[in-house]
Amino acid sequence: MKNSSKDLSKQDFEALSTFRYQLRKFLRFSEEAAQSEGVTPQQYLLLLHVKGIAGRDWANIGELAERLQSQHHSVVALVTRCEKLELIERRTSEVDRRQVNIHLLPAGERCLAKLAELHRNELATLSGIFRIPTINS
């Protein structure tokens, strides 16, 4: 990190603290919501990122690893667990047979839709509080 020539003010620390607090509250909500639907928070995020890739309804392992900020082998294991729950399936790419694409199955679509709705509602309640702090520089 770069050292700033100007010290952070008390207000800067308060803004950062408030932001981190609200972020943690949202993440805790997300963890509990996922668990209430019978999936782990990481499984929910995997479903979300499969559906959330721009322009298509599938994702590959590399894209998911980047979105989850996780190692390739960890994502493969996560995909395997979600596959056993019949939330997703692997399909060989029609373009590049070496590539495996991850697709949501109907149970994954239903789980994701319910959790996404809960998350959207929770974000709406935080809209007035959840803002990115500006740091004086």
C-alpha positions as semicolon CSV with decimal commas, in nm:
position;residue;x (nm);y (nm);z (nm)
1;M;0,000;0,000;0,000
2;K;0,106;0,352;-0,066
3;N;0,175;0,584;0,225
4;S;-0,034;0,897;0,217
5;S;0,123;1,231;0,290
6;K;-0,189;1,321;0,487
7;D;-0,301;1,139;0,800
8;L;-0,647;0,992;0,818
9;S;-0,893;1,188;1,028
10;K;-1,119;1,054;1,301
11;Q;-1,408;1,090;1,055
12;D;-1,222;0,875;0,803
13;F;-1,186;0,598;1,061
14;E;-1,553;0,633;1,160
15;A;-1,659;0,607;0,794
16;L;-1,442;0,298;0,739
17;S;-1,568;0,140;1,059
18;T;-1,931;0,202;0,967
19;F;-1,879;0,064;0,618
20;R;-1,707;-0,252;0,748
21;Y;-1,981;-0,297;1,010
22;Q;-2,261;-0,271;0,752
23;L;-2,071;-0,499;0,514
24;R;-2,027;-0,760;0,788
25;K;-2,396;-0,737;0,882
26;F;-2,492;-0,801;0,520
27;L;-2,248;-1,090;0,490
28;R;-2,381;-1,245;0,811
29;F;-2,735;-1,211;0,679
30;S;-2,622;-1,379;0,357
31;E;-2,456;-1,666;0,543
32;E;-2,766;-1,731;0,754
33;A;-3,002;-1,704;0,454
34;A;-2,798;-1,957;0,256
35;Q;-2,787;-2,199;0,547
36;S;-3,163;-2,168;0,595
37;E;-3,203;-2,292;0,236
38;G;-2,976;-2,590;0,297
39;V;-2,668;-2,462;0,114
40;T;-2,343;-2,312;0,233
41;P;-2,262;-1,948;0,167
42;Q;-2,000;-2,057;-0,090
43;Q;-2,254;-2,277;-0,267
44;Y;-2,493;-1,983;-0,289
45;L;-2,217;-1,764;-0,433
46;L;-2,129;-2,031;-0,688
47;L;-2,492;-2,044;-0,804
48;L;-2,508;-1,665;-0,816
49;H;-2,193;-1,637;-1,024
50;V;-2,301;-1,909;-1,266
51;K;-2,623;-1,718;-1,329
52;G;-2,457;-1,377;-1,312
53;I;-2,202;-1,416;-1,592
54;A;-2,285;-1,148;-1,848
55;G;-2,442;-1,265;-2,172
56;R;-2,489;-1,633;-2,089
57;D;-2,633;-1,873;-1,831
58;W;-2,319;-2,076;-1,761
59;A;-1,965;-2,025;-1,638
60;N;-1,638;-2,211;-1,652
61;I;-1,421;-2,304;-1,355
62;G;-1,167;-2,029;-1,423
63;E;-1,435;-1,761;-1,423
64;L;-1,586;-1,898;-1,105
65;A;-1,245;-1,912;-0,937
66;E;-1,194;-1,545;-1,020
67;R;-1,541;-1,441;-0,905
68;L;-1,507;-1,639;-0,581
69;Q;-1,146;-1,526;-0,537
70;S;-1,058;-1,889;-0,479
71;Q;-0,814;-2,148;-0,608
72;H;-0,906;-2,357;-0,914
73;H;-0,897;-2,686;-0,720
74;S;-1,120;-2,541;-0,445
75;V;-1,380;-2,441;-0,702
76;V;-1,368;-2,787;-0,860
77;A;-1,443;-2,936;-0,517
78;L;-1,725;-2,685;-0,461
79;V;-1,872;-2,770;-0,803
80;T;-1,859;-3,139;-0,714
81;R;-2,050;-3,077;-0,390
82;C;-2,315;-2,870;-0,570
83;E;-2,341;-3,136;-0,839
84;K;-2,413;-3,399;-0,572
85;L;-2,695;-3,175;-0,445
86;E;-2,827;-3,162;-0,804
87;L;-2,801;-2,783;-0,812
88;I;-2,568;-2,769;-1,113
89;E;-2,421;-2,987;-1,382
90;R;-2,099;-2,995;-1,578
91;R;-2,124;-2,993;-1,957
92;T;-1,839;-3,023;-2,203
93;S;-1,811;-2,711;-2,415
94;E;-1,930;-2,747;-2,773
95;V;-1,667;-2,494;-2,881
96;D;-1,365;-2,635;-2,698
97;R;-1,399;-2,997;-2,586
98;R;-1,127;-2,938;-2,322
99;Q;-1,346;-2,680;-2,151
100;V;-1,613;-2,770;-1,895
101;N;-1,906;-2,536;-1,849
102;I;-2,117;-2,521;-1,533
103;H;-2,494;-2,491;-1,576
104;L;-2,770;-2,448;-1,320
105;L;-3,025;-2,725;-1,286
106;P;-3,390;-2,651;-1,193
107;A;-3,324;-2,707;-0,819
108;G;-3,030;-2,465;-0,839
109;E;-3,245;-2,209;-1,021
110;R;-3,514;-2,233;-0,751
111;C;-3,266;-2,209;-0,464
112;L;-3,088;-1,915;-0,625
113;A;-3,412;-1,729;-0,704
114;K;-3,530;-1,754;-0,345
115;L;-3,196;-1,646;-0,201
116;A;-3,149;-1,365;-0,453
117;E;-3,491;-1,224;-0,361
118;L;-3,400;-1,231;0,009
119;H;-3,070;-1,058;-0,066
120;R;-3,234;-0,793;-0,281
121;N;-3,480;-0,717;-0,002
122;E;-3,201;-0,698;0,254
123;L;-3,001;-0,462;0,034
124;A;-3,307;-0,240;-0,003
125;T;-3,326;-0,202;0,374
126;L;-2,958;-0,106;0,383
127;S;-2,969;0,137;0,091
128;G;-2,968;0,445;0,313
129;I;-2,693;0,313;0,539
130;F;-2,471;0,108;0,311
131;R;-2,250;0,356;0,134
132;I;-1,887;0,353;0,043
133;P;-1,687;0,594;0,257
134;T;-1,473;0,861;0,101
135;I;-1,129;0,904;0,249
136;N;-0,972;1,245;0,253
137;S;-0,646;1,236;0,060
